[in-house]
Amino acid sequence: MKKYIIIALFTVFATATISAQEINWITLEEAVELQKENPKKIMMDMYTSWCGPCKMLDRNTFANKDVAKYVSDNFYAVKFDAEGNDVVKFKDKTFANPGYDPAKAKRRNSGHELARFFSIRSYPTILFLDEKAEFIAPIIGYKKPQQLELYLKMFKKNEHTGMDTQAKFNEYFKNFKPEFK
């Protein structure tokens, strides 16, 4: 009898895991190429391997089913190690990490040229780019699902374009009603 209960529980958990929504992470080059056929904004997670809040963002926010579904439906999602060794072609330039030290792969390493291009100084930073891969804004630090929801919806609906003062953003923030669980 115990055997059947264990099998039933395993089946339930396996089904729940399989049906869970996940973000489809792609490279920046893939996102820019996809924009040519189907224009969408890009959400780019700039992280490092040693960053605790980056891991929390993955575990608590990006794994949230509401966040994952909204991002997958409305954005091209890019995950980029800001101290990694990838070579990236973006805006007719090639970005690398010439100071990368493989011995430091799991701890602080040299900053990637692409991170410097976007003036990234802390991690995590979530960058938003428009449908033509032009910079919109960086969102710095760990965000809970409901906190990220505000930015996802604001940028998706282009509501940021009219916010030219802190007071206008504060009003938007005050009136925003999160729906993500």
TAFEN-V435980 format. One record per pair of residues at least 24 apart in sequence whose ideal C-beta (glycine too) atoms are under 7 Angstrom apart, sorted by the first residue. I is the first residue (numbers start at 0). GAP is how many residues later the second one is. D is the distance in whole Angstrom. If there is no record, write none. Layout:
BEGIN
i=I gap=GAP d=D
i=I gap=GAP d=D
END
This chain:
BEGIN
i=19 gap=45 d=6
i=20 gap=44 d=5
i=20 gap=47 d=4
i=20 gap=48 d=5
i=20 gap=51 d=7
i=21 gap=46 d=6
i=22 gap=39 d=6
i=22 gap=45 d=5
i=22 gap=48 d=5
i=22 gap=49 d=6
i=22 gap=54 d=5
i=23 gap=48 d=6
i=23 gap=53 d=6
i=24 gap=52 d=5
i=24 gap=53 d=7
i=24 gap=54 d=4
i=25 gap=50 d=6
i=25 gap=51 d=7
i=25 gap=52 d=6
i=26 gap=51 d=7
i=27 gap=50 d=5
i=27 gap=52 d=7
i=27 gap=60 d=6
i=27 gap=62 d=6
i=28 gap=59 d=7
i=28 gap=60 d=6
i=30 gap=45 d=4
i=30 gap=47 d=5
i=31 gap=58 d=7
i=31 gap=101 d=5
i=33 gap=42 d=6
i=34 gap=41 d=7
i=34 gap=96 d=6
i=34 gap=98 d=6
i=38 gap=92 d=4
i=39 gap=34 d=7
i=39 gap=35 d=6
i=39 gap=36 d=5
i=39 gap=91 d=6
i=40 gap=34 d=5
i=40 gap=87 d=6
i=40 gap=88 d=6
i=40 gap=89 d=6
i=40 gap=90 d=6
i=40 gap=114 d=6
i=40 gap=115 d=7
i=41 gap=33 d=6
i=41 gap=34 d=5
i=41 gap=36 d=6
i=41 gap=87 d=4
i=41 gap=91 d=6
i=42 gap=28 d=6
i=42 gap=32 d=4
i=42 gap=34 d=5
i=42 gap=83 d=6
i=42 gap=85 d=6
i=43 gap=34 d=4
i=43 gap=36 d=6
i=43 gap=82 d=7
i=43 gap=83 d=4
i=43 gap=85 d=7
i=44 gap=33 d=7
i=44 gap=34 d=5
i=44 gap=35 d=7
i=44 gap=79 d=6
i=44 gap=81 d=6
i=45 gap=34 d=6
i=45 gap=36 d=5
i=45 gap=69 d=6
i=45 gap=74 d=5
i=45 gap=77 d=7
i=45 gap=78 d=7
i=45 gap=79 d=5
i=45 gap=81 d=6
i=46 gap=32 d=7
i=46 gap=34 d=6
i=46 gap=35 d=7
i=46 gap=76 d=6
i=46 gap=77 d=5
i=47 gap=33 d=6
i=47 gap=34 d=6
i=47 gap=35 d=5
i=47 gap=75 d=5
i=48 gap=32 d=7
i=48 gap=56 d=7
i=48 gap=57 d=5
i=49 gap=56 d=7
i=49 gap=57 d=5
i=49 gap=58 d=6
i=50 gap=72 d=4
i=50 gap=73 d=6
i=52 gap=71 d=6
i=52 gap=88 d=7
i=52 gap=89 d=4
i=53 gap=69 d=6
i=53 gap=70 d=4
i=55 gap=86 d=5
i=56 gap=67 d=5
i=56 gap=85 d=5
i=56 gap=86 d=7
i=59 gap=84 d=7
i=60 gap=82 d=6
i=60 gap=83 d=6
i=60 gap=84 d=5
i=60 gap=87 d=6
i=63 gap=81 d=4
i=63 gap=116 d=7
i=65 gap=79 d=6
i=65 gap=114 d=4
i=65 gap=115 d=6
i=66 gap=78 d=5
i=66 gap=81 d=6
i=66 gap=113 d=6
i=69 gap=82 d=6
i=70 gap=81 d=7
i=73 gap=82 d=5
i=79 gap=34 d=7
i=81 gap=29 d=6
i=81 gap=30 d=5
i=81 gap=33 d=4
i=81 gap=38 d=6
i=81 gap=41 d=6
i=82 gap=26 d=4
i=82 gap=27 d=6
i=82 gap=28 d=6
i=82 gap=29 d=6
i=83 gap=28 d=6
i=87 gap=26 d=5
i=89 gap=24 d=7
i=127 gap=27 d=5
i=135 gap=24 d=7
i=144 gap=35 d=5
i=145 gap=32 d=4
i=145 gap=34 d=5
i=148 gap=29 d=5
i=148 gap=30 d=7
i=148 gap=31 d=5
i=149 gap=26 d=5
i=149 gap=28 d=7
END
